[in-house]
Amino acid sequence: PLTSFVAIDSRSFTADTTNLVLDVPTIDVSGAITLNGATPTNGPSCGVDDYETARVTFVEIADGYMFTASSTCTDDHTFGPTQLFPGIYKVSVRGVYTDTTDLPLTSFVALSRLEVR
């Protein structure tokens, strides 16, 4: 991922150190976006090109990691897979352009707590 990860919270050294291993664990997340329980409708610009229709934002509550996943006209409002670090996330969804989807353009908190382990 393009987001920084705290691999080690704290470590003290009193001499030169080599071979320090920093593990970055990730978990792939993917899914579908619905509007009132149904697949959102693509707008007129989707017939022209493969534009972005929706954006899903994952914000980790404790450390502030932020990841974004998108859907496009040809994805049928699905997203991912997106790599996330382990943690507890708030997940928001919003439409991107009024001419590509009937999703609202204002972010909606779809999940206030998503635990990724």
DSSP file (Angstrom, degrees, kcal/mol; ACC not computed):
  #  RESIDUE AA STRUCTURE BP1 BP2  ACC     N-H-->O    O-->H-N    N-H-->O    O-->H-N    TCO  KAPPA ALPHA  PHI   PSI    X-CA   Y-CA   Z-CA
    1    1 A P              0   0    0      0, 0.0    83,-0.1     0, 0.0    66,-0.0   0.000 360.0 360.0 360.0 158.6    0.0    0.0    0.0
    2    2 A L        +     0   0    0      2,-0.1     2,-0.4     0, 0.0    65,-0.0   0.356 360.0  93.9 -87.7   5.2    1.0    3.6   -0.5
    3    3 A T  S    S-     0   0    0      1,-0.0     2,-0.1    62,-0.0    62,-0.1  -0.792  82.4-112.3 -98.8 141.0    0.2    4.4    3.2
    4    4 A S        -     0   0    0     -2,-0.4     2,-0.4     1,-0.0    -2,-0.1  -0.401  30.0-156.2 -70.5 148.5    2.8    4.3    5.9
    5    5 A F        -     0   0    0     -2,-0.1     2,-1.2    60,-0.1     3,-0.2  -0.988  19.2-127.8-128.9 135.9    2.5    1.5    8.5
    6    6 A V        +     0   0    0     -2,-0.4     3,-0.2     1,-0.2    -2,-0.0  -0.719  32.4 174.3 -82.0  98.6    4.0    1.4   12.1
    7    7 A A  S    S+     0   0    0     -2,-1.2     2,-0.4     1,-0.3    16,-0.2   0.847  70.8  22.5 -77.7 -34.9    5.8   -1.9   11.9
    8    8 A I        -     0   0    0     -3,-0.2    -1,-0.3     1,-0.1     3,-0.1  -0.990  64.2-158.5-134.8 124.6    7.4   -1.5   15.4
    9    9 A D  S    S-     0   0    0     -2,-0.4     2,-0.3     1,-0.3    -1,-0.1   0.904  78.1  -3.6 -68.3 -41.6    6.0    0.7   18.1
   10   10 A S        +     0   0    0      2,-0.0     2,-0.3     0, 0.0    -1,-0.3  -0.986  61.5 165.0-156.2 140.2    9.2    1.1   20.0
   11   11 A R        -     0   0    0     -2,-0.3     2,-0.4    -3,-0.1    -3,-0.0  -0.950  17.6-152.7-156.3 136.2   12.7   -0.3   19.9
   12   12 A S        -     0   0    0     -2,-0.3     2,-0.4     2,-0.0    -2,-0.0  -0.915   9.4-169.9-113.3 140.5   16.0    0.8   21.6
   13   13 A F        +     0   0    0     -2,-0.4     3,-0.1     1,-0.1     4,-0.1  -0.989  18.0 178.2-128.0 138.4   19.5    0.2   20.3
   14   14 A T  S    S+     0   0    0     -2,-0.4     2,-0.3     2,-0.1    -1,-0.1   0.343  76.3  26.8-114.9   1.6   22.8    0.7   22.1
   15   15 A A  S    S-     0   0    0      0, 0.0    -1,-0.1     0, 0.0     0, 0.0  -0.940 104.6 -61.5-151.1 170.1   25.0   -0.4   19.2
   16   16 A D        -     0   0    0     -2,-0.3     2,-0.4    -3,-0.1    -2,-0.1  -0.287  54.9-156.5 -55.5 140.1   24.9   -0.7   15.4
   17   17 A T        +     0   0    0     -4,-0.1     2,-0.3    -3,-0.0     3,-0.2  -0.978  15.0 177.7-127.9 134.7   22.1   -3.0   14.3
   18   18 A T        +     0   0    0     -2,-0.4     0, 0.0     1,-0.1     0, 0.0  -0.854  60.0  34.6-126.5 166.1   21.7   -4.9   11.1
   19   19 A N        +     0   0    0     -2,-0.3     2,-0.5     1,-0.2    -1,-0.1   0.793  67.3 170.7  62.1  32.1   19.1   -7.3    9.8
   20   20 A L        -     0   0    0     -3,-0.2     2,-0.5     2,-0.0    -1,-0.2  -0.633  22.8-147.6 -72.2 124.1   16.2   -5.5   11.4
   21   21 A V        -     0   0    0     -2,-0.5     2,-0.6     2,-0.0    -1,-0.0  -0.848  13.7-170.3-100.2 125.7   13.0   -7.1    9.9
   22   22 A L        -     0   0    0     -2,-0.5     2,-0.4     2,-0.0   -14,-0.1  -0.926  10.1-159.5-116.6 104.6   10.0   -4.9    9.5
   23   23 A D        -     0   0    0     -2,-0.6    -2,-0.0   -16,-0.2     0, 0.0  -0.683   5.6-163.6 -88.0 134.1    6.9   -6.9    8.6
   24   24 A V        -     0   0    0     -2,-0.4     2,-0.2    61,-0.0   -17,-0.1  -0.884  11.8-160.5-117.6  96.6    4.0   -5.1    6.9
   25   25 A P        +     0   0    0      0, 0.0     2,-0.3     0, 0.0    -2,-0.0  -0.554  12.9 179.4 -79.5 141.1    0.8   -7.3    7.2
   26   26 A T        -     0   0    0     -2,-0.2     2,-0.4    59,-0.2    59,-0.2  -0.962  17.5-157.2-137.6 157.1   -2.1   -6.6    4.8
   27   27 A I  E     -A   84   0A   0     57,-2.4    57,-2.4    -2,-0.3     2,-0.3  -1.000  22.8-126.2-133.6 130.8   -5.5   -8.1    4.2
   28   28 A D  E     -A   83   0A   0     -2,-0.4     2,-0.4    55,-0.2    55,-0.2  -0.614  26.9-172.1 -79.1 133.4   -7.4   -7.7    0.9
   29   29 A V  E     +A   82   0A   0     53,-2.3    53,-2.5    -2,-0.3     2,-0.3  -0.989  12.0 159.3-126.3 134.3  -10.9   -6.3    1.1
   30   30 A S  E     +     0   0A   0     -2,-0.4     2,-0.3    51,-0.2    50,-0.2  -0.947   8.3 135.1-145.0 165.6  -13.4   -6.1   -1.7
   31   31 A G  E     -A   79   0A   0     48,-2.0    48,-2.5    -2,-0.3     2,-0.3  -0.972  42.4 -78.2 178.8-165.1  -17.1   -5.8   -2.0
   32   32 A A  E     -A   78   0A   0     -2,-0.3     2,-0.4    46,-0.3    46,-0.2  -0.902  26.1-137.5-126.2 152.7  -20.2   -4.2   -3.5
   33   33 A I        -     0   0    0     44,-3.0     2,-0.3    -2,-0.3    23,-0.0  -0.924  22.6-173.4-110.2 132.8  -21.9   -0.9   -3.1
   34   34 A T        -     0   0    0     -2,-0.4     2,-0.5     5,-0.2     5,-0.2  -0.886  19.0-146.4-124.0 159.5  -25.7   -0.7   -2.9
   35   35 A L  B >  S-B   38   0B   0      3,-3.4     3,-1.4    -2,-0.3    -2,-0.0  -0.970  88.4 -19.3-124.5 111.8  -28.2    2.2   -2.8
   36   36 A N  T 3  S-     0   0    0     -2,-0.5    -1,-0.1     1,-0.3     3,-0.1   0.872 130.2 -51.5  54.2  39.0  -31.3    1.4   -0.7
   37   37 A G  T 3  S+     0   0    0      1,-0.2     2,-0.3     0, 0.0    -1,-0.3   0.408 122.7  90.6  84.5  -1.6  -30.5   -2.3   -1.0
   38   38 A A  B <  S-B   35   0B   0     -3,-1.4    -3,-3.4     3,-0.0    -1,-0.2  -0.854  87.8 -88.4-124.5 159.9  -30.1   -2.3   -4.8
   39   39 A T        -     0   0    0     -2,-0.3    -5,-0.2    -5,-0.2    38,-0.1  -0.490  52.7-113.1 -63.9 128.7  -27.3   -1.8   -7.3
   40   40 A P        -     0   0    0      0, 0.0     2,-0.4     0, 0.0    -1,-0.1  -0.188  30.9-109.5 -60.6 158.7  -26.9    1.9   -8.1
   41   41 A T        -     0   0    0     -3,-0.1    61,-1.1     1,-0.0    62,-0.2  -0.762  25.8-124.6 -93.5 133.2  -27.7    3.1  -11.6
   42   42 A N  B     -C  101   0C   0     -2,-0.4    59,-0.3    59,-0.2    58,-0.1  -0.491  28.0-127.2 -72.2 146.6  -24.9    4.3  -13.9
   43   43 A G    >   -     0   0    0     57,-0.9     3,-1.4    -2,-0.2     4,-0.3  -0.233  31.5 -87.7 -87.7-179.6  -25.4    7.7  -15.3
   44   44 A P  G >  S+     0   0    0      0, 0.0     3,-1.2     0, 0.0     4,-0.3   0.770 120.2  63.7 -63.7 -29.0  -25.2    8.8  -19.0
   45   45 A S  G >> S+     0   0    0     54,-2.3     4,-1.7     1,-0.2     3,-1.3   0.715  87.5  72.7 -69.6 -17.9  -21.4    9.4  -19.0
   46   46 A C  G <4 S+     0   0    0     -3,-1.4    -1,-0.2    53,-0.5    54,-0.1   0.742  89.2  60.3 -69.0 -21.1  -20.9    5.7  -18.4
   47   47 A G  G <4 S+     0   0    0     -3,-1.2    -1,-0.3    -4,-0.3    -2,-0.2   0.648 108.3  45.4 -76.5 -13.4  -21.9    5.0  -21.9
   48   48 A V  T <4 S-     0   0    0     -3,-1.3     2,-0.3     1,-0.3    -2,-0.2   0.845 125.3 -12.5 -96.1 -42.7  -19.0    7.1  -23.2
   49   49 A D  S  < S-     0   0    0     -4,-1.7     2,-1.3     2,-0.0    -1,-0.3  -0.912  72.8 -89.9-153.9 173.5  -16.1    6.0  -21.1
   50   50 A D        +     0   0    0     -2,-0.3    -4,-0.1    23,-0.1     2,-0.1  -0.575  59.5 169.9 -94.0  70.8  -15.1    4.0  -18.0
   51   51 A Y        -     0   0    0     -2,-1.3    22,-2.0    -6,-0.2     2,-0.3  -0.320  42.4 -91.3 -79.8 162.6  -15.3    6.8  -15.4
   52   52 A E  E     +D   72   0D   0     20,-0.2    20,-0.3     1,-0.2    45,-0.2  -0.566  40.5 178.0 -71.1 134.8  -15.2    6.5  -11.6
   53   53 A T  E     +     0   0D   0     18,-2.7    43,-2.1     1,-0.3    44,-0.4   0.773  59.6   9.8-106.7 -39.2  -18.6    6.1  -10.1
   54   54 A A  E     -DE  71  95D   0     17,-1.1    17,-2.2    41,-0.3     2,-0.4  -0.957  56.0-148.2-144.3 158.7  -18.1    5.6   -6.4
   55   55 A R  E     -DE  70  94D   0     39,-2.6    39,-1.8    -2,-0.3     2,-0.5  -0.998   5.3-160.8-132.6 131.8  -15.3    5.9   -3.8
   56   56 A V  E     -DE  69  93D   0     13,-3.4    13,-2.9    -2,-0.4     2,-0.5  -0.958  11.7-162.4-111.4 126.2  -15.0    3.8   -0.6
   57   57 A T  E     -DE  68  92D   0     35,-2.7    35,-2.5    -2,-0.5     2,-0.5  -0.942   5.1-164.1-116.2 128.1  -12.7    5.3    2.1
   58   58 A F  E     -DE  67  91D   0      9,-3.1     9,-2.5    -2,-0.5     2,-0.5  -0.951   7.4-175.3-109.8 119.9  -11.3    3.3    5.0
   59   59 A V  E     -DE  66  90D   0     31,-2.5    31,-2.6    -2,-0.5     2,-0.3  -0.970  22.2-135.5-119.6 118.7  -10.0    5.3    7.9
   60   60 A E  E  >  - E   0  89D   0      5,-3.2     4,-1.5    -2,-0.5    29,-0.3  -0.579  13.7-144.7 -74.7 128.7   -8.3    3.3   10.7
   61   61 A I  T  4 S+     0   0    0     27,-3.2    -1,-0.1    -2,-0.3    28,-0.1   0.871  88.1  36.8 -67.7 -42.8   -9.5    4.7   14.0
   62   62 A A  T  4 S+     0   0    0     26,-0.4    -1,-0.2     1,-0.1    27,-0.1   0.924 131.1  22.0 -81.0 -45.5   -6.4    4.4   16.2
   63   63 A D  T  4 S-     0   0    0      2,-0.1    -2,-0.2   -57,-0.0    -1,-0.1   0.518  96.4-123.1-106.1  -7.2   -3.5    5.2   13.9
   64   64 A G     <  +     0   0    0     -4,-1.5    -3,-0.1     1,-0.2    25,-0.0   0.601  46.0 165.9  79.2  11.3   -5.3    7.2   11.1
   65   65 A Y        -     0   0    0     -6,-0.1    -5,-3.2   -62,-0.1     2,-0.4  -0.358  19.0-159.7 -57.7 139.3   -4.3    5.0    8.2
   66   66 A M  E     +D   59   0D   0     -7,-0.2     2,-0.3    23,-0.1    -7,-0.2  -0.990  14.7 176.3-130.5 130.2   -6.5    5.9    5.2
   67   67 A F  E     -D   58   0D   0     -9,-2.5    -9,-3.1    -2,-0.4     2,-0.4  -0.957  11.6-156.4-128.0 147.2   -7.1    3.8    2.1
   68   68 A T  E     -D   57   0D   0     -2,-0.3     2,-0.4   -11,-0.2   -11,-0.2  -0.984   6.9-173.4-127.6 135.9   -9.4    4.5   -0.8
   69   69 A A  E     -D   56   0D   0    -13,-2.9   -13,-3.4    -2,-0.4     2,-0.3  -0.946  11.1-158.3-123.0 148.4  -11.0    2.1   -3.2
   70   70 A S  E     -D   55   0D   0     -2,-0.4    10,-0.5   -15,-0.2     2,-0.3  -0.881  10.2-151.6-125.6 155.8  -13.0    3.0   -6.3
   71   71 A S  E     -D   54   0D   0    -17,-2.2   -18,-2.7    -2,-0.3   -17,-1.1  -0.917  17.5-157.9-117.3 154.4  -15.6    1.5   -8.6
   72   72 A T  E > > -D   52   0D   0     -2,-0.3     3,-1.3     6,-0.3     5,-0.7  -0.694  37.8 -88.4-123.3 176.9  -15.9    2.5  -12.3
   73   73 A C  G > 5S+     0   0    0    -22,-2.0     3,-0.6     1,-0.3   -23,-0.1   0.836 127.3  45.3 -55.7 -35.7  -18.7    2.3  -14.9
   74   74 A T  G 3 5S+     0   0    0      1,-0.2    -1,-0.3   -23,-0.2   -24,-0.0   0.552  98.5  72.0 -88.6  -6.6  -17.7   -1.2  -15.9
   75   75 A D  G < 5S-     0   0    0     -3,-1.3     3,-0.3     3,-0.1    -1,-0.2   0.562  95.4-131.8 -83.1  -8.7  -17.3   -2.5  -12.3
   76   76 A D  T < 5S-     0   0    0     -3,-0.6   -43,-0.2    -4,-0.5    -3,-0.1   0.895  71.2 -54.1  55.0  42.2  -21.1   -2.5  -11.6
   77   77 A H  S   <S+     0   0    0     -5,-0.7   -44,-3.0     1,-0.2     2,-0.3   0.845 106.1 130.2  60.6  40.0  -20.5   -0.7   -8.3
   78   78 A T  E     -A   32   0A   0     -3,-0.3     2,-0.3   -46,-0.2    -6,-0.3  -0.831  37.5-161.9-111.1 159.7  -18.0   -3.2   -6.9
   79   79 A F  E     -A   31   0A   0    -48,-2.5   -48,-2.0    -2,-0.3     3,-0.1  -0.945  20.9 -35.5-138.6 159.5  -14.6   -2.3   -5.5
   80   80 A G  E     -     0   0A   0    -10,-0.5   -50,-0.2    -2,-0.3     2,-0.1  -0.180  26.3-132.5  88.8-178.0  -11.3   -3.9   -4.6
   81   81 A P  E     +     0   0A   0      0, 0.0     2,-0.4     0, 0.0    -1,-0.3   0.347  56.6 174.2 -73.6 144.8   -9.4   -5.8   -3.8
   82   82 A T  E     -A   29   0A   0    -53,-2.5   -53,-2.3    -3,-0.1     2,-0.4  -0.983  29.9-124.8-121.9 132.4   -7.8   -3.1   -1.7
   83   83 A Q  E     -A   28   0A   0     -2,-0.4     2,-0.3   -55,-0.2   -55,-0.2  -0.655  32.1-178.5 -80.5 126.8   -5.0   -3.9    0.8
   84   84 A L  E     -A   27   0A   0    -57,-2.4   -57,-2.4    -2,-0.4     3,-0.1  -0.924  25.4-124.2-121.0 149.4   -5.6   -2.8    4.4
   85   85 A F        -     0   0    0     -2,-0.3   -59,-0.2   -59,-0.2    31,-0.1  -0.566  47.7 -86.2 -79.5 154.9   -3.4   -3.0    7.4
   86   86 A P  S    S+     0   0    0      0, 0.0     2,-0.3     0, 0.0    31,-0.2  -0.358  83.6  90.4 -58.7 143.2   -4.9   -4.8   10.4
   87   87 A G  E    S- F   0 116D   0     29,-2.6    29,-3.4    -3,-0.1     2,-0.5  -0.963  78.7 -65.5 159.0-171.8   -7.0   -2.5   12.6
   88   88 A I  E     - F   0 115D   0     -2,-0.3   -27,-3.2    27,-0.2   -26,-0.4  -0.959  52.8-167.0-114.1 124.4  -10.5   -1.0   13.2
   89   89 A Y  E     -EF  60 114D   0     25,-2.8    25,-2.3    -2,-0.5     2,-0.5  -0.807  25.4-141.8-117.3 148.8  -11.8    1.1   10.4
   90   90 A K  E     -E   59   0D   0    -31,-2.6   -31,-2.5    -2,-0.3     2,-0.5  -0.938  29.8-153.4 -98.5 131.6  -14.6    3.6    9.8
   91   91 A V  E     -EF  58 111D   0     20,-3.1    20,-1.9    -2,-0.5    19,-1.5  -0.936  14.1-177.0-117.4 124.5  -15.8    3.0    6.2
   92   92 A S  E     -EF  57 109D   0    -35,-2.5   -35,-2.7    -2,-0.5     2,-0.4  -0.888   6.4-162.3-119.3 150.5  -17.5    5.8    4.1
   93   93 A V  E     +EF  56 108D   0     15,-2.5    15,-2.5    -2,-0.3     2,-0.3  -0.982  14.4 163.9-131.1 141.6  -19.0    5.6    0.6
   94   94 A R  E     -E   55   0D   0    -39,-1.8   -39,-2.6    -2,-0.4    11,-0.2  -0.992  36.8-111.1-152.1 152.8  -19.9    8.4   -1.8
   95   95 A G  E     -E   54   0D   0      9,-3.4   -41,-0.3    -2,-0.3     3,-0.1  -0.448  22.0-153.0 -73.6 158.8  -20.7    8.9   -5.5
   96   96 A V  S    S+     0   0    0    -43,-2.1     2,-0.4     1,-0.4   -42,-0.1   0.845  71.5  14.3-104.0 -47.0  -18.0   10.7   -7.5
   97   97 A Y    >>  -     0   0    0    -44,-0.4     3,-1.6   -45,-0.2     4,-1.1  -0.989  61.6-136.0-133.2 140.4  -19.9   12.4  -10.4
   98   98 A T  T 34 S+     0   0    0     -2,-0.4    -1,-0.1     1,-0.3   -45,-0.0   0.760 106.7  55.3 -65.9 -23.2  -23.6   13.1  -10.8
   99   99 A D  T 34 S+     0   0    0      1,-0.2   -54,-2.3   -56,-0.1   -53,-0.5   0.361 109.3  46.1 -93.6   7.9  -23.4   11.9  -14.5
  100  100 A T  T <4 S+     0   0    0     -3,-1.6   -57,-0.9     1,-0.3     2,-0.3   0.559 120.6   8.0-117.9 -14.3  -21.8    8.5  -13.6
  101  101 A T  B  <  -C   42   0C   0     -4,-1.1    -1,-0.3   -59,-0.3   -59,-0.2  -0.991  54.5-130.3-159.2 159.1  -24.0    7.3  -10.7
  102  102 A D  S    S+     0   0    0    -61,-1.1   -60,-0.1    -2,-0.3    -4,-0.1   0.305  71.9 117.8 -96.5   9.1  -27.2    8.0   -8.8
  103  103 A L  S    S-     0   0    0    -62,-0.2    -2,-0.1    -6,-0.2    -3,-0.1  -0.484  78.2 -99.7 -67.2 144.4  -25.3    7.6   -5.5
  104  104 A P        -     0   0    0      0, 0.0    -9,-3.4     0, 0.0     4,-0.1  -0.360  22.0-136.0 -61.8 147.0  -25.2   10.8   -3.4
  105  105 A L  S    S+     0   0    0    -11,-0.2     2,-0.4     2,-0.1    -2,-0.0   0.564  80.9  91.0 -82.8  -9.3  -21.9   12.8   -3.7
  106  106 A T  S    S-     0   0    0      1,-0.1   -11,-0.2   -12,-0.0   -13,-0.1  -0.708  90.5-103.8 -86.5 137.5  -21.8   13.3    0.1
  107  107 A S        -     0   0    0     -2,-0.4     2,-0.4   -13,-0.1   -13,-0.2  -0.351  33.5-160.1 -63.1 136.7  -19.9   10.7    2.1
  108  108 A F  E     -F   93   0D   0    -15,-2.5   -15,-2.5    -4,-0.1     2,-1.2  -0.980  20.9-126.7-118.2 128.7  -22.1    8.3    4.0
  109  109 A V  E     +F   92   0D   0     -2,-0.4   -17,-0.3   -17,-0.2     3,-0.2  -0.642  32.4 175.3 -76.2 101.6  -20.6    6.3    6.9
  110  110 A A  E    S+     0   0D   0    -19,-1.5     2,-0.4    -2,-1.2    -1,-0.2   0.831  72.4  17.3 -78.9 -33.7  -21.6    2.8    5.8
  111  111 A L  E     -F   91   0D   0    -20,-1.9   -20,-3.1    -3,-0.1    -1,-0.3  -0.968  56.7-168.2-139.5 122.2  -19.8    1.1    8.7
  112  112 A S  E    S+     0   0D   0     -2,-0.4     2,-0.3     1,-0.3    -1,-0.1   0.679  87.0  27.0 -81.0 -16.3  -18.7    2.9   11.8
  113  113 A R  E     +     0   0D   0    -22,-0.1     2,-0.5   -23,-0.1    -1,-0.3  -0.858  61.1 167.9-151.1 110.5  -16.6   -0.1   12.9
  114  114 A L  E     -F   89   0D   0    -25,-2.3   -25,-2.8    -2,-0.3     2,-0.6  -0.971  22.7-152.0-121.5 113.3  -15.0   -2.7   10.6
  115  115 A E  E     -F   88   0D   0     -2,-0.5     2,-0.5   -27,-0.2   -27,-0.2  -0.761  10.9-171.8 -91.6 123.4  -12.4   -4.9   12.3
  116  116 A V  E      F   87   0D   0    -29,-3.4   -29,-2.6    -2,-0.6    -2,-0.0  -0.963 360.0 360.0-115.6 116.6   -9.7   -6.2   10.0
  117  117 A R              0   0    0     -2,-0.5    -1,-0.1   -31,-0.2   -29,-0.0   0.359 360.0 360.0-125.3 360.0   -7.4   -8.8   11.6
